[in-house]
Structure formats: structure tokens, C-alpha cells
Amino acid sequence: MHVRNNISPRLYWRTTLLLWLLALQWLALASAAEVQGVRIWPSPNQTRLVLDMNQEVDFSYFSLTEPDRLVVDVNQAQFRANLNALQLDDTGISGIRHGTRDQGIRIVLDLQQPMHGRVFALPPNEQHPHRLVIDLEFSEPESPLAVQPGEQAPPVERRMDTSGQRDLIIVIDPGHGGEDPGAIGPRGTREKDVVLSVSNHLFRLLEAEPGYRPVMVRTNDYFISLADRRNRARRERADVFLSIHADAFHNAQANGASVYALSGRGATSTTAAYLAEQENRADVIGGVGGISLEGKDDMLREVLVDLSMSANRSESLRLGDDILRQMGRVARLHKDTVEQANFAVLRSPDVPSVLIEVGFISNPAEEMRLRDDAYRQQLARSIFNGIKEYSWRNPPEGSYVYQQKNAPDRAASGFGEYVVREGDTLSAIAIRHQTSVAELLRLNNMTNANSIRIGQRLRVPNV
Ligand SMILES: [Zn+2]
């Protein structure tokens, strides 16, 4: 029997169209963006939530109140990440939900309090793919603190001792953080971790020292923009600003510690120029939001800032020189003079500022040293000694250090220099300066009492 395939042309076209539509939909799904990973970075001022995307996405967002929520819609996307491992303590977020919406996803962040939300995309870099960044600020943005050039910073509370002398304020800026790991060593050591550790050691040393008050710009693993770092120095009315790094160089042979001060003109070496470029990229990697701050006024502001900066450039060089010489006692130096380069983080008028590279993390041997906490402590102590030397030489009036230096009975409160002569022993020098061998070893970052040599300049307490 013959069965006739009785399909009308109309039905045939309908079926074909339907199949085409299904195919198109399948294609759309296959090419949909995916949220592949989620990271969270809480900091004192804000929480940053980062979504790893496999491609560029189209998104929108809005806030809702009662209860407070931030809603992010991502078009043509699917959620493939696992939220269970996400630690929400201290983030201001009580929960994260997501669901499908049209062809995309809707992500809802339940907030514990009103927070100012901002969402932006970041392009891929060496470490991460395309990203969608959600910033939630706890309070008003801190930008009003930015002091305009030429303006006086608002007075801040300063710790006074009983005699009314103020502490010197040392602002320590551990480089990078959060989404921006900084340089990564051959064994995977991350610059952001190394510099936070050195900075913490330095903080503790300064904290224990009378007359000094250290302030940490970053106390944990989160991102801060370069502008906010230097604004912090101004807001604190810092006496000294130190940005601490451990960078990579394209040449793995490069090694040694270096100290940089800001230069108005070109960098003093190609390494300095290269590193300045890398550091300044931190904002792009960490993401300042891809939002233009003040447009063309920025340019004018930079010029003004740079002009007002020149006054203390020589102070920065002096500070850098003191630190570099102290670091030379524990670390190999990359160059034995302070280098000058155009680091954005250093553009803080009126505050002597230096950028310290504690070493090149890209050098395998140096990376190994930087992984050693005892070495990081030594580095911190040498920086600490450099700061003390600098501030002791020319302390600001009204400070505790100034008072100590100029007090008539400043027994053992200041430092002098002693040049080792033939036949000297460390114990004899200690007795002559009414101190102990242990104290001399500490002051000079030495471990071995027998390692002195003729002509060596030792730091000794003034008698
Ligand atoms: Zn760095």
C-alpha cells in the first residue's frame, strides 16, 4: 500500500520556521555568558564582589529599600558559580540570590544596612578573565577628604604624650591587594601578601617606639585606589609616607632592594620607568571603576599637585637615602642611590614620600628570601631604622622626637656614629657608649658581634 506523505506547503513552512527558531534559541544559549566564579573582598570602607565572566556582558543595576537590596541584571547569561563557599562576615551582605530572567540572570544582594552600590566591568588581565565588579560602600564615599592643592588639610586628632609633644605620623601603604595581586613570583608568591607582611612588622616596630604613630593604609587583602592611598597620607597629616612593594621585572636576573622618590621629569633609569608604569597600572587592574573622576580637571589638578610637590622632593630624597642605607645592611641593593620615577601613589604634596621595593619577586632566589618571615622582619627593621634616622636628623618642632633631640638631658636618646678602628671589639665600643652589645647589634641590624671591620660606621647611642 502506498501512503502518500500528505503535508501541505503551509505546514511544511511552519515546521521549518519552528525548527529554525529552536536552533537560534539553542545558539543563543550556547553563546550565553557565564558567571564562572565569585570572589568577595571586604575592607573597612566597602565590600567588593567580583564575578568572573567568560566574556564581555551587558548589565544593569538598581537599589531597593525596605529591605535594602542591590539588584544586578546580566543579559544573556547563566550562573555557573558556587556561592556556598563565599564568606559573608563583615561584608554588609546578608545573602546573595540569583534567578533566571528573560535570557539572563538577576542577582539580588540582600544588605544589612543601606549601602551605596556601583557596578562596572573590568577587562581580562594576566590573572583574571572578564569581570563584573560590584562595589558596596558602607557610608558616604570618602572622596570629600581629598584636599585640593594649596589647601590646608583639616586638623586631625593627634596623640600627645603627657608633655604635650606630638607623635610623628608614619603612613605605611602596603601595595596592591584584593583583585590586584601585584607581581607573582615563579613559585606563586604574591606581592600583595609579602608587602602586607613587611608592613605589619614595620607597623609593630613603630608602634612600640615612643614618639611615632604608624597608620596602615591597608590592613588586609582588599583593593584601594592609588588616589585614595595618597589621600590617606594627607588626611592623616602624615610626616612620612611609605609605599611598600616587591615587584617583578621582565628580566628574572634583576634583584635587590630599591627606594624611589617622585620625579617631575623622566625616570632615572629604564627599570624605574618600567616599574612606575607597572605600579600605575594597579588602578586599571584593581579597577577604579572605569569611571572618569573629574575629566579634564584631573589634568590641571595633577599639574598643580606636581608643582606643590617639588618643595618636598628633596625631603623625599633624603628620607629615601636614609632608608636605602639601612636596607643595604640586610638586603642586596638594586642600586645604591634613591631612584626617581613618576609613581602616581607618591604624588602627595607636603608629605615626604618614598616607594620601597623590598626586592624583585621575579628573581627566584629573591622570591625565596621574601617568603622567609625572618627576612621580612629584618627588612622591616632596616626601614624602621631609616625612618628613625631621618626623623632624628630634622624632627618637626613640637614633636616628641624634637623634644628628645633638643632636651638638655638627652642621655641615650639620640644616635651618633662611631667609626670602627683597629683593635676595636663590639663589647669595648658598647662600654664606651654606655650600652650593651645586644643593643649595638640591634641598632646596626647585625647578628654577629665578631663581624665588625675597620672603617665600618656603627650607629651608637649618644652619651
Ligand atoms: Zn608593586
Residues whose N, C-alpha, C, O or C-beta is under 5 A from the ligand:
A	BS01	ZN	G175 G182 H245 A246 D247
